[in-house]
Amino acid sequence: MNIPVFHDDQHGTAIICAAGLINACLLTGRRLDEVKVVVNGAGAAAIACTELMKAMGVRHDNVIMCDREGVIYQGREDINQWQSAHAAATDRRTLTEALNGADVFLGLGGDGLWRAAQLRPRIYHPRAVRSAADGAGALRRRQGGDGFGRRDQADPRHGGVPPAAARAAEPDDVRAQPRL
């Protein structure tokens, strides 16, 4: 093909997550080179988001990516070449351990891989930026809704935790929701 190809699940999700991350940093006074990010999911969308975040200035050492088996760490043998590029130098092995001290959580994995209760006790001054696998969404601030009068709607076709459950775990989080 002699035309640019834009894949919504990869590039669209990465662009939306990048915008959400920039806005979350602006709202919370954080710098991209200082935030600690946990990415739950290691498929095409998660890798695209991680690559774009790193290109924007998030440090490689500040990103932990997880898949269904846990943390993608240096030396893990059951990962592919694209995942290995984001392997962390860490002794953490589970999503719960990875969340300790995180500033940002990107939920780009499948259904049932995390629970909202995992976030609250582990993230220092939490700001969770989350999306589903096809996550083109709008940044929402706690009571603000999405600008179209929609507030707590969740599309059951997408993974993750509904907004009300995420808000119960951390009332002041900033989140990017999937398409409604």
NORHUKA-V74356 format. One record per pair of residues at least 12 apart in sequence whose ideal C-beta (glycine too) atoms are under 10 Angstrom apart, sorted by the first residue. I is the first residue (numbers start at 1). J is the second residue. D is the distance in Angstrom with one decimal. If there is no record, write none. Layout:
i	j	d
I	J	D
I	J	D
This chain:
i	j	d
7	44	7.6
7	45	9.2
7	48	8.3
8	45	9.3
8	134	6.7
8	135	9.6
8	136	6.9
9	43	8.4
9	44	6.0
9	45	5.2
9	48	8.2
9	108	9.9
9	133	6.5
9	134	5.7
9	135	8.7
9	136	9.5
10	43	9.0
10	44	4.8
10	45	5.7
10	46	9.4
10	47	7.8
10	48	4.0
10	49	8.6
10	51	9.5
10	52	9.7
11	44	9.6
11	45	9.2
11	48	6.2
11	49	9.9
11	52	8.6
12	45	8.6
12	48	9.0
12	134	7.8
12	135	7.9
12	136	5.2
13	41	10.0
13	44	8.7
13	45	4.2
13	46	8.4
13	48	6.5
13	49	6.1
13	52	9.5
13	106	9.4
13	108	7.1
13	131	6.1
13	132	8.7
13	133	7.4
13	134	6.9
13	135	4.7
13	136	7.0
13	137	9.1
13	176	9.4
13	178	9.3
14	44	9.7
14	45	7.2
14	46	9.3
14	47	8.9
14	48	4.1
14	49	4.6
14	50	8.5
14	51	7.3
14	52	4.3
14	53	8.2
14	55	9.7
14	108	9.9
14	131	9.9
14	135	9.4
15	48	9.0
15	49	9.1
15	52	7.4
15	136	8.5
16	49	8.8
16	129	9.6
16	131	6.6
16	134	10.0
16	135	5.9
16	136	5.4
16	137	5.9
16	138	8.5
16	139	8.5
16	176	6.0
16	177	9.8
16	178	9.3
16	179	9.7
17	37	10.0
17	39	9.3
17	45	8.6
17	46	9.4
17	48	8.7
17	49	4.5
17	50	9.2
17	52	7.4
17	53	7.4
17	104	9.5
17	106	6.1
17	108	8.0
17	129	6.4
17	130	9.0
17	131	5.9
17	135	7.0
17	137	9.1
17	176	6.4
18	32	9.9
18	48	9.9
18	49	7.5
18	52	5.1
18	53	6.7
18	55	8.9
18	56	6.2
18	58	9.8
18	129	9.7
19	129	9.7
19	137	9.8
19	138	9.6
19	139	6.9
19	176	8.0
20	49	9.9
20	104	9.2
20	106	8.9
20	127	9.8
20	129	4.6
20	130	8.8
20	131	7.7
20	135	9.2
20	137	7.9
20	138	8.9
20	139	4.9
20	140	9.4
20	174	7.4
20	175	7.8
20	176	3.8
20	177	9.6
21	35	7.6
21	37	8.0
21	49	8.8
21	52	9.0
21	53	6.3
21	56	7.5
21	58	7.7
21	103	9.9
21	104	6.5
21	106	8.4
21	127	9.3
21	129	5.7
21	139	9.6
21	174	9.4
21	176	8.6
22	53	9.9
22	56	7.5
22	129	10.0
22	139	9.4
23	129	8.8
23	139	5.2
23	141	8.9
23	174	7.3
23	176	8.9
24	103	8.6
24	104	6.9
24	127	4.9
24	128	8.7
24	129	5.5
24	139	7.6
24	141	9.5
24	173	9.0
24	174	4.4
24	175	8.7
24	176	8.5
25	56	9.8
25	57	9.8
25	58	9.7
25	103	8.8
25	104	8.7
25	127	8.3
25	129	9.7
25	174	9.5
26	174	10.0
27	127	7.7
27	139	9.0
27	141	7.2
27	174	6.0
28	103	8.1
28	104	9.8
28	125	7.3
28	126	9.7
28	127	5.3
28	172	9.3
28	174	7.2
29	125	9.9
30	103	6.3
30	104	8.7
30	125	8.8
30	127	7.6
31	57	7.9
31	58	9.7
32	53	7.7
32	54	9.6
32	56	5.7
32	57	3.9
32	58	5.3
32	59	8.6
32	62	9.4
33	56	9.4
33	57	5.0
33	58	7.0
33	59	5.8
33	62	8.0
34	57	9.4
34	58	8.9
34	59	8.1
34	62	7.6
34	103	8.0
35	53	8.8
35	57	9.3
35	58	6.2
35	59	8.7
35	62	6.5
35	63	9.2
35	102	8.6
35	103	4.4
35	104	5.4
35	127	8.5
35	129	9.8
36	58	9.0
36	59	8.9
36	61	9.2
36	62	4.8
36	63	7.9
36	64	8.0
36	98	9.6
36	99	9.8
36	100	9.5
36	101	6.0
36	102	5.0
36	103	5.0
36	104	7.1
36	105	10.0
36	123	9.1
36	124	8.6
37	49	9.3
37	50	8.0
37	53	6.5
37	54	9.4
37	58	6.0
37	59	9.3
37	62	6.2
37	63	4.8
37	64	7.4
37	65	8.9
37	98	9.8
37	102	6.7
37	103	7.0
37	104	4.4
37	105	7.7
37	106	6.7
37	129	8.5
38	62	9.9
38	63	7.9
38	64	5.2
38	65	7.9
38	66	6.9
38	71	9.1
38	88	9.9
38	92	9.5
38	95	7.3
38	97	9.9
38	98	4.8
38	99	5.6
38	100	9.3
38	101	9.5
38	102	4.5
38	103	9.0
38	104	7.1
38	105	5.1
38	106	7.2
38	107	9.2
38	114	9.6
38	119	9.7
38	122	9.3
38	123	8.5
38	128	9.3
39	53	8.4
39	63	6.6
39	64	7.2
39	65	4.5
39	66	6.9
39	67	9.6
39	72	9.0
39	86	7.9
39	98	9.1
39	104	8.8
39	105	8.2
39	106	4.7
39	107	8.6
39	108	6.3
39	109	8.7
40	64	9.5
40	65	8.1
40	66	5.1
40	67	8.4
40	68	9.7
40	95	6.0
40	98	8.3
40	99	9.0
40	105	6.9
40	106	6.7
40	107	5.1
40	108	6.3
40	109	4.5
40	110	9.4
40	113	5.9
40	114	5.7
40	118	9.6
40	130	8.5
40	159	9.6
40	160	9.2
41	65	7.8
41	66	7.5
41	67	7.0
41	68	9.0
41	106	7.5
41	107	7.2
41	108	3.4
41	109	3.5
41	110	7.5
41	113	7.6
41	114	9.9
41	131	9.4
41	132	9.6
41	133	7.3
41	159	8.7
42	65	5.5
42	66	7.1
42	67	3.9
42	68	8.4
42	69	9.2
42	72	5.9
42	79	7.5
42	80	8.7
42	82	8.3
42	83	5.0
42	86	7.8
42	108	8.4
42	109	7.7
43	67	8.2
43	82	9.3
43	83	9.2
43	108	7.2
43	109	7.8
43	110	8.7
43	133	7.1
44	82	8.4
44	108	9.5
44	133	8.8
45	106	9.3
45	108	5.2
45	109	9.6
45	131	7.9
45	132	8.9
45	133	5.5
45	134	7.7
45	135	7.1
46	65	6.5
46	66	9.1
46	67	8.4
46	72	9.8
46	82	9.8
46	83	9.0
46	86	8.7
46	106	7.1
46	107	9.5
46	108	4.2
46	109	7.3
46	131	9.7
46	133	8.6
47	65	8.0
47	80	9.7
47	82	5.3
47	83	7.1
47	85	8.0
47	86	6.9
47	108	9.2
48	82	9.8
48	108	9.3
49	63	10.0
49	65	9.7
49	106	6.0
49	108	6.4
49	129	9.5
49	131	8.0
49	135	8.8
50	63	6.1
50	65	6.1
50	82	9.8
50	83	9.7
50	85	8.8
50	86	5.3
50	106	8.2
50	108	9.1
51	82	9.2
51	85	8.2
51	86	8.1
53	104	8.7
53	106	8.4
53	129	9.9
54	85	9.7
54	86	8.3
58	104	8.5
60	85	9.3
60	86	7.8
60	87	9.8
60	88	8.4
60	89	9.2
61	88	7.7
61	89	7.1
61	90	9.1
62	88	9.2
62	102	9.2
62	103	8.6
62	104	9.3
63	86	6.6
63	88	6.9
63	98	10.0
63	102	9.8
63	104	9.2
63	106	9.5
64	86	8.9
64	87	9.6
64	88	4.7
64	89	10.0
64	90	6.2
64	92	6.6
64	95	9.0
64	97	9.0
64	98	4.4
64	99	8.7
64	100	9.9
64	102	7.7
65	79	9.4
65	83	7.0
65	85	9.7
65	86	4.8
65	87	7.9
65	88	7.1
65	98	8.6
65	106	9.1
65	108	9.4
66	88	9.5
66	92	9.2
66	93	9.4
66	94	7.9
66	95	4.8
66	96	9.8
66	97	9.6
66	98	5.7
66	99	9.3
66	108	9.9
66	109	7.4
66	113	8.1
66	114	8.9
67	79	7.6
67	83	7.2
67	95	9.4
67	109	7.2
67	110	9.7
67	113	8.8
68	95	9.7
68	109	7.2
68	110	7.4
68	112	9.9
68	113	6.7
69	93	9.2
69	94	9.6
70	92	8.5
70	93	5.0
70	94	5.1
70	95	6.8
70	96	9.4
70	97	8.4
70	98	8.2
71	87	8.8
71	88	6.5
71	90	6.4
71	91	9.1
71	92	5.2
71	93	5.3
71	94	6.8
71	95	7.5
71	97	7.2
71	98	5.4
72	84	7.6
72	85	9.6
72	86	6.2
72	87	5.2
72	88	6.7
72	90	9.6
72	98	9.7
73	87	5.7
73	88	5.4
73	89	7.4
73	90	5.6
73	91	7.9
73	92	7.4
73	93	7.1
73	98	9.7
74	87	4.5
74	88	6.8
74	89	5.1
74	90	8.0
75	87	7.7
75	89	9.1
76	88	9.6
76	93	9.2
94	118	9.7
95	109	8.8
95	113	7.2
95	114	5.9
95	115	9.8
95	118	6.9
95	122	9.8
96	114	8.7
96	115	9.7
96	118	5.6
96	119	10.0
96	121	9.5
96	122	7.0
97	122	8.6
98	118	9.9
98	122	8.8
99	114	8.6
99	118	6.1
99	119	6.7
99	120	9.7
99	121	8.8
99	122	4.0
99	123	6.0
99	126	9.2
99	128	9.7
100	121	9.1
100	122	5.0
100	123	8.2
100	124	8.6
101	122	7.5
101	123	7.5
101	124	5.4
102	119	8.7
102	122	7.0
102	123	5.0
102	124	7.7
102	126	7.7
102	127	9.4
102	128	8.7
103	123	7.1
103	124	7.1
103	125	7.1
103	126	7.4
103	127	6.0
103	128	9.2
103	129	9.5
104	123	8.5
104	126	8.7
104	127	6.2
104	128	7.0
104	129	5.3
104	130	9.2
104	174	9.1
105	118	8.9
105	119	6.4
105	122	9.4
105	123	6.8
105	126	7.7
105	127	8.5
105	128	4.3
105	129	6.9
105	130	6.1
105	166	9.6
105	170	9.6
105	173	8.7
105	175	9.1
106	128	8.4
106	129	5.9
106	130	6.2
106	131	6.6
106	135	9.0
106	176	8.6
107	119	9.7
107	128	7.8
107	129	8.8
107	130	4.0
107	131	6.6
107	132	7.4
107	133	9.5
107	135	8.9
107	159	7.3
107	160	4.9
107	161	7.5
107	166	9.0
107	175	9.1
107	176	9.7
107	178	9.8
108	130	8.1
108	131	6.1
108	132	7.6
108	133	6.2
108	134	9.9
108	135	7.1
108	159	8.5
108	160	8.9
109	132	9.3
109	133	7.9
109	159	6.7
109	160	8.5
110	132	9.4
110	133	7.5
110	159	5.2
110	160	9.4
111	132	9.3
111	133	9.8
111	156	9.9
111	157	10.0
111	158	8.5
111	159	4.3
111	160	7.8
111	161	10.0
112	159	7.7
112	160	9.7
112	161	9.9
113	159	7.4
113	160	8.8
114	130	9.3
114	159	9.3
114	160	8.1
114	161	7.2
115	161	6.9
115	165	8.2
115	169	8.3
116	128	9.1
116	130	9.9
116	160	9.4
116	161	4.6
116	162	8.6
116	163	9.9
116	164	9.2
116	165	4.4
116	166	5.1
116	167	8.5
116	168	6.5
116	169	3.7
116	170	7.8
116	173	9.7
117	161	9.4
117	165	8.7
117	168	8.8
117	169	5.8
118	161	9.5
118	169	8.0
119	161	8.8
119	166	7.5
119	169	4.9
119	170	5.5
119	173	7.7
120	168	8.8
120	169	4.6
120	170	5.6
120	171	9.7
120	173	9.7
121	169	9.3
123	169	9.5
123	170	7.2
123	173	8.6
125	170	9.9
125	172	8.7
126	169	8.6
126	170	4.8
126	171	9.9
126	172	7.5
126	173	5.7
126	174	9.1
127	170	8.6
127	172	8.0
127	173	5.9
127	174	4.8
127	175	8.6
128	161	9.6
128	166	6.7
128	169	8.5
128	170	6.5
128	172	9.9
128	173	4.4
128	174	7.1
128	175	5.7
128	176	9.3
129	173	8.5
129	174	6.4
129	175	6.3
129	176	5.3
130	159	9.9
130	160	6.0
130	161	7.8
130	163	9.6
130	166	7.1
130	173	8.5
130	174	9.6
130	175	5.2
130	176	6.4
130	177	7.8
130	178	8.9
131	158	8.7
131	159	9.5
131	160	7.7
131	175	8.4
131	176	5.1
131	177	7.4
131	178	6.0
131	179	9.8
132	154	9.5
132	155	7.8
132	157	8.5
132	158	3.5
132	159	5.1
132	160	5.2
132	176	9.7
132	177	8.3
132	178	3.9
132	179	8.4
133	158	7.1
133	159	6.4
133	160	9.1
133	178	8.2
134	155	9.6
134	157	9.0
134	158	6.9
134	159	9.8
134	178	6.5
134	179	6.9
135	158	7.8
135	159	9.7
135	160	8.9
135	176	6.6
135	177	7.9
135	178	4.9
135	179	7.6
136	176	9.2
136	177	9.8
136	178	7.4
136	179	5.3
137	158	9.6
137	175	8.6
137	176	4.8
137	177	4.4
137	178	5.1
137	179	6.1
137	180	7.8
138	150	8.7
138	175	9.9
138	176	7.3
138	177	6.6
138	178	9.8
138	179	8.9
138	180	8.4
139	174	6.9
139	175	7.7
139	176	5.5
139	177	8.5
140	152	9.8
140	163	7.6
140	167	9.9
140	173	9.5
140	174	7.6
140	175	5.9
140	176	7.6
140	177	6.0
141	172	9.1
141	173	9.3
141	174	6.2
141	175	8.9
142	167	7.1
142	170	9.7
142	171	6.5
142	172	6.1
142	173	7.5
142	174	8.1
142	175	9.2
143	167	9.5
143	171	9.8
146	177	7.2
146	180	7.4
148	180	8.4
150	163	9.9
150	177	9.0
150	180	5.5
151	163	7.7
151	164	9.5
152	164	5.3
152	167	8.1
152	177	9.9
153	177	8.5
153	180	5.0
154	166	9.6
154	177	7.7
154	178	8.2
154	180	7.8
155	177	8.7
155	178	6.0
155	179	6.7
155	180	5.9
157	178	8.7
157	179	9.6
158	177	9.0
158	178	4.5
158	179	8.0
158	180	9.6
159	178	8.6
160	175	9.5
160	177	8.7
160	178	7.3
161	175	9.7
162	177	9.6
163	175	7.1
163	177	6.5
163	180	10.0
